[in-house]
Amino acid sequence: MTSQQKWVAFCTIVRKEVVRFMRIWTQTLLPPAITMSLYFVVFGVLLGERIQKIGEFSYIEFIVPGLIMMSVITNSFSNVASSFFSSKFQRSVEELLVSPVPDWLIISAYVVGGASRGILVGCVVLLVSLFFTHLSVHSLPLIFLFLALTALTFATAGFTNGMLARKFDDIAIVPTFILTPLTYFGGVFYSIKLLPGIWPTVSKFNPILYMVNGLRFGFLGAGASDVAWPTGVVILGIFMVVLFSLNLYLMKKGHGLRS
């Protein structure tokens, strides 16, 4: 394939993915907005009045970056996992496999499509948060960097899940038993400085902690962050490379694609 043909193929797959989730926006974009509104009301407004501040920031201001990141992670992952597995289930993926489109381009296009949904949902949650609090911006480039890297990384992980899944129930295993616990214990609702004993140290083994705090640094600055943001960039980069390489290997072996 020529470079132009590869670009056309890439744009076609990305467009298909974006159109797919935009057609059912009431199922893909609206529910996260409603869910996060409830989080803002319960945790930000009701509990926030009792907690008042974490450091120099109000509690609701502190949790906004974490809730945005939680939405980005969940939606980037689930979009690619469900979409690619559906293509496997309906056998439509075979059209891609017999085409001259290289494996790395197929993976990249699905990942970009899924990341688009994650970033879009993150922006929706950000807009919703403005109804509840004033949000300052410390570093706009850093915000964009963490949103993009996180969305791309978890979209890549979603592709892996879609490759390995053998039935629809398998798609829900990782979000339910891995992503949700890691996210809730990733500093979304609290600072690890408030944890007793060895728990602050244990929390530092949770990779999502660095992503949440990286975005929090972008919004609120160093005073709200528990860890160094460059560490988060390195972790995201490593995860992305490892997962992309794993996906290439699975595609080459035809794992779950060939009867």
ABEGO torsion letter per residue (X at the ends): XBAAAAAAAAAAAAAAAAAAAAAAAAAAAAAAAAAAAAAAAAAAAAAAAAAGBBEABBAAAAAAAAAAAAAAAAAAAAAAAAAAAAAAAAGAAAAAAABABBAAAAAAAAAAAAAAAAAAAAAAAAAAAAAABBBBBABAAAAAAAAAAAAAAAAAAAAAAAAABABAAAAAAAAAAAAAAAAAAAGAABBAAABBEAAAAAAAABAAAAAAAAAAAAAAEAAABABBAAAAAAAAAAAAAAAAAAAAAAAAAGBGABX
